[in-house]
Structure formats: C-alpha cells, structure tokens
Amino acid sequence: MKNLIRDIMAIFTPGHHGPVILQDGLTEEEKSALVPVRTLSIDWVASADELEREAIRETLDAGAAGYQLSNLEQTQFIHARATLYSKPNERH
C-alpha cells in the first residue's frame, strides 16, 4: 500500500519519480539503469489496493523488475497506465 500511495502522489507531484522495484537483489546502479520495456492499461479495478495488486501481478507475470503507474483516472472504477521496467538487456 505504501508503494501505491507513493505512485499516486508522484502522478500529482512534478519531477521525476522512479519505478516501484519488485525484483530483489538489485544494486543501486542496476536500479538506476532500469529502462521501460512495456506499457499497458489497467482498467476496471474497484480500489487502490486492487490497482496495486494488478500492477504487481502484471510486473511479475512479465518477468519485469518494477512498475510505475501514471494517467490515473477514477470514476466508478479506477483506470491507470502501468509502465514495466527491466534491465537494459532483458526482453519482455
């Protein structure tokens, strides 16, 4: 939940905010070298917790190292864009 709050705050705060890192054991150098490898839409989720779970599931399913949420819209349901990040030489 802490990561999700950070992501949501980042959407409304100017400046660069890095991805939420899920892969263990990365050095600071490896974390800073992560590159976006895929962008997808997460739609029709009913809560912020569900949005976070779906972003984590998509990241792990793709074998990516992390994710970053953007373009958050909330009406009756929550819609967001998730960008998945990986090491530069990995394919997804």
N, C-alpha and C positions, 0 to 999 in steps of 0.2 A: 504494500500500500504506500509505503514511503517513496518508492521509485515512481509510482503513478502520480503522486502529488507533485513530485519534482518535475515530471514530464508536463503536467498540466500547467504548472507555474511557468515553465520555460516557454510555453506557447504564447503567453501574455507578457513575457519579460524580454526586452531587447537584449541582443548579444548572443554569442554562440554558446550552446549547451550541448555537451556530448551525449552519446547514446547510453542507455542503461546496459551495463555489461552483465551478461549471464554466464559467460564462459569463465571457469575458474583457472587460476594459474597464469593469467596474462601479466606480463611485466608492464610497467607504466609506458615504456617505449612501444610495446605491442598495442596497448590500448590506444595510444595517440595515433598509431598508424592504421587503425581500422578504417575501412572505406565502405561506402554504401554499395550494396550489391543487389538489392531488390526493394521495390516499393509495392505495398499492397493496401487495399482498403479493408477496414474492419467495420462492418455495418451491423445494425440491428441488435446491438447489445443494450441491455437494460440498466446496467450500473457501471460505475467506475471500476469496481472490483472485477466485473466480468470483462471489461475492456482490457484490464491488465492481464488477466488470465489468458485471454485470446492472443494478446501480443506476445506473451511468453510462449504459448503453445506454438504459434507460427514461427517464432525465432528458433525454438528447439527443433521443430519438425524440419526446418530448412538447414539445420546444422550451422546456423549463424552464431556469432559471438555476442551480439547485442541488438537492441532496437531503440528507435526514437519515435515518439508519437508527434504528429502535427495535424493541422487542419481539423481540430476538434470541433464538432458541431453537436449540439444537444437539443433535441426536440422531445418527442415522446421516447425516442431511442437515441443512443449515442452513436455517432459515426466519426471515424478518425482515419488518418493515413498513418501507416507504420512503415518506417524505413529500416530494413535489416542491414546490419554491418558485419563484416568479416575481415579476416586478414587479407592483405592485397593479393596473395597468390592462390586463394581458395575460390573454387567455383560453386555456385548455388543455383 
